[in-house]
Amino acid sequence: MKNNLLKSVFFVLLLFPLTAAAGLFKAEEFTLDNGLRVVVIENHKAPLIKQMVWYKAGAVDERRGKGGCAHLLEHLMFRGTPKVKDGEFNRIMNENGADSNAFTSYDMTVYHQFADISRLEALMALEADRMQNLQFDEKAFSAEQKIVFQERKQVVENNPSAPFSERLRLLLWGNSPYARPVTGFSDDITGLTAADVRDFYDRYYAPNNALLILAGDIDVPTAKELAQKYYGGIAAKEVYHRVTNNTAENFEEKLQMKLPLITTPKLVENYKLPIYTAVKGSIYDYMVLAEYLGGGQTSALYQEMVVQAKTAVSVSADYHFTAAGNSVFSLSAVPAQGVPMVSLMIALREARAQALKNLTAEKLEKVKKKMVADLVFANDNPEDAAYWLGYMLINGFSLEEAQNYADKIKAVTLDGILKAAQEVFLAAPVVEGILLPEGEVESD
């Protein structure tokens, strides 16, 4: 949802043992008897708190033909329960001065609030209530279905490059549920019923399929007490986790699209790699490789193509992983005025090869120090810390692994980077996409 909406000591016996990890954040975790995993990130610089509930359920969990179900449920979660009448959730959040929002992705749906620490119990009571007691009638369902449909039209279908992006996903993922858009297609959305959304809610919204993060002016004993008070009584469910196709069959696909309203050409290369736990070498090698090649204006490709050769006005690299599916390494570039796409493609390959050839231990150290510094800076903000740590944990990292992220980055070697580059650019299946303005003629 894109708009701002926005006693006792005996409970300890009901909790599993506490696990503490030293590292980037002052974070500790515990698990309630019903399976709810709770992570506490202490930050006492201001009397503020960030509450995030991460459900391990997103678009890839939808039944075939029910696209958009997870996103529509996200909207309906703001409607009401027997305790909180329809429309009251947002009003109560506003009265408590809470910044409240949510988002849906392929592998997760997340609900979050940021407010004064004195309002935490109100936030927890509301969140726990809708975890188990969501209620919506046909009228509420129809209203939110129309809103989601209009979102699809306005945000996606009115985006001139949306057909290009969605076609690229389809070519890369094939029959995998990752090929479908998170929003669902328009026909999917209009075909959904209230029963479809209720089924998704009943299957996946459970404490044992969720992660609760509390970041800010709170200590672990208080977090334990409140988590047990508000979430401890919610029953666990039997959750059947998705099974996705993690093979990375060998293929090379090319896509060229000319679309109306497009004013800026674009080149995209998506490389499909195994699930991050099965990539050759360390996942951190790929993270650092992406940062070195295209992680901002100091990156090797940006300096070569934008600053020096002036063949591009922008260039970037990204490595994306999930807990359940293949990982993807991406490169993208926008040509400078008058540079033909074929010239951009050649320039990108040459710049990439030269960047890897020029990589030294000293340059690698600078990249790693920047990555660690960026994360340390995020540690000062409870919201940033909660987002980053939640994303790592929901995608399969342990708290200890996330806490040791900086050490893992520091341990990346020159040899590891070069081997990762070989796997990406010489062995991985790839989809190459070229987006052009309608009517543009490419010159050789």
C-alpha positions, 0 to 999 in steps of 0.5 A: 500500500503506497499511501501513508496510513498511516505482565508478568515475568512468567512469560519467559518460560514460554520462550525458546532460548535467546540467541545473541550475536555481536556485530553490525547491530546490537541485535538479539533474537528469540522465538515464541512457542507459536513459532514467531521469530522476534528480532530486537535491534536496540538504538536508544538515541531517540524515543522512537520505535520501528515495528515490522512484520515480515510474512514469508509469502508473496507473489510466488506463493499465489496459485496459478491463475490467481496473480495479484492475490498477495498484493490485494490481500495487503490492501485488505489488511487495512480494512478491519477485524471484529475489534477494529471496524472497517476504516478504523485502522488508519485512523488509529494509526494517525491518532498515535502519530504513526507512519504506517505502510506496507509492501508486497514483493515476490517472496514476502509481504511486509507491514511496518510502522514508525512511531514514538516508543510510547505508542508501541503497545497500540501498534503491536495490538493492531498488528497482532489483531489483523494477523489472526482476525482479518475480516472483510465483506464483499463490499470491502473486497470489491472496493480494494479490488478496484483500487488495485486494478487502478494501481496496475493501470496507473503505475504499471500500464501507464509506464511506457517501459512496463511491457519491456520489463515484464517481457524480460522477466518472462524470458528470464524465468519461463514457467517459474512463478517469478515470471509473473508481475507482483501486481498480477495482470489486469485480467488476473486482478479482475478474476480474483474473488474474496474467497481466493484472497481469504485462502491466501490469508489462511494459508500463509498469515501465521506467526510461524511464517512471520518475522517480527522486528522491533528496532529502536528505543527498546530492550530485549526483556521489554520486547519479550514481554510485549511480544508474548502479550500481543502475539504469543496467543496466536495459534501456529498453522501448518504452512506449505512452503512454495517449491520453485524451479532453481535450475539455471538451464543454458540459454541466451535470449534477445529481446528488442522492443520499440514502444511509444512514449519511450524517449530514452533507449536502454540496454539491459543484460540479466544473467540467471544464476543458481540459488544463492546457496548454490552459486560457485564461491561465496555470495559476497563475491557477487555482491562486491562484483556488482558494487565494483562494476556498477555501484554508483558514480565511483564504479568502474563502468560509470567512470569508463563509460560515462566520465571518460568515453562518454558512451553512456549517460548512466550504467549500473550493476546489481546482484539480487537473490531470494531464499527460494529461487535463482539469483540474478546479476544485472547490468543496464546502460543508457546511451549518450546522445547520438550513440547507437545501441550496437555501439553501446553494447560493444562499449559495455563489453569492452568496459567490463573486460577492461574493468576486470583486467584493471582490478587490483587488490587496492581497488578492491579494498576501496570498494569493500570499505565503501560497502561496509561504511554504507551499512555502518551508517545505516546502523544509526537509523532504526528504520534502515537497520530494520529494513536491511536486517529484515530483508536478509533474515527473510531471505534465509540468512541467520542473524549471525550471518547477517551480523557478520556481513561486514567480515564476509565482505572484508574477506572477499578476495581478488581471485573470488571476484574474478571467478564470480565474473567468469561464472556470470559472464561466461557461463550463466544463461542470459537475457539481453534486452534493448528498449528503443523509442518507436520509429527509431532506426538502429544504425550498424 
